[in-house]
Amino acid sequence: MNCPKCKSEHIIKYGKTHYEKPRFKCQDCGRQFVENPTRQPIDAATREMVDKLLLERLALAAIVRITGVSARWLQSYVNQKYKQISQKVEVTQKKIGKLTIQLDEMWSFVGNKQNKKWIWLAIDADTREIVGAYIGNRSRRSARKLWLSIPAVYRQCAICYTDFWEAYSQVLPSKRHKAVGKETGKTSYIERLNNTFRQRIGRLVRKTLSFSKKLKNHIGAIWYFIHHYNASLRA
């Protein structure tokens, strides 16, 4: 028997695991292991596949079936991944000048449909980049959080098109805010983006069994897709 880490032959018995399997220890590097383990480490290729599948409209159970990983490992992996996701937009640098953004809010929920969580988004009408995002309720406070998430250059000089939700008029600069109806086409890009979110993120489908049970994972999944979406525009 050789140590799986350093290949040393200096191995001793070291008790049993909680599954009653004999455990061994390497006297050279200190690695503890069992003979013929049934659970193998998840390789880099499988992790990469999981990362890609998380960007599609799939439930975690479906990813388990596709990749063969355990549900327990996948949930732990997702929890850790979403915990580390940055909640700040990465946008191509813009110069001060003529800029146009479209803003809108999209309904979602966590746990049950009574626990509503609104996704506030802002998009550059020229580049289609997501330039601002916030997940919260549908209040003026959330509208302000969205506004503050937008890079300073947009807040300084961009024309802002929104629907008639009153929170926008309370937060956005009155001289640059234009509330319009859908028939004008001035918010068509942000409305199309909302459809893209629902098509690509299973948690956002209106009738779904893939809904989020934890707010942190709900927010993490949305931000993970936002970063992927913006990166794909720059590719």
Secondary structure, DSSP 4 states (H G I P E B T S, - for coil): ---TTT--S-EEEEEE-TT--EEEEETTT--EEESS-SSPPPPHHHHHHHHHHTTSS--HHHHHHHH---HHHHHHHHHHHHHH---S-------SS-EEEEEEEEEEEBSSTTSEEEEEEEEETTT--EEEEEEE-SSHHHHHHHHHHS-HHHHHHEEEEE-S-HHHHHHS-TTTEEE--GGG-TTHHHHHHHHHHHHH-GGG-SS-S--BSSHHHHHHHHHHHHHHHHHHHH-
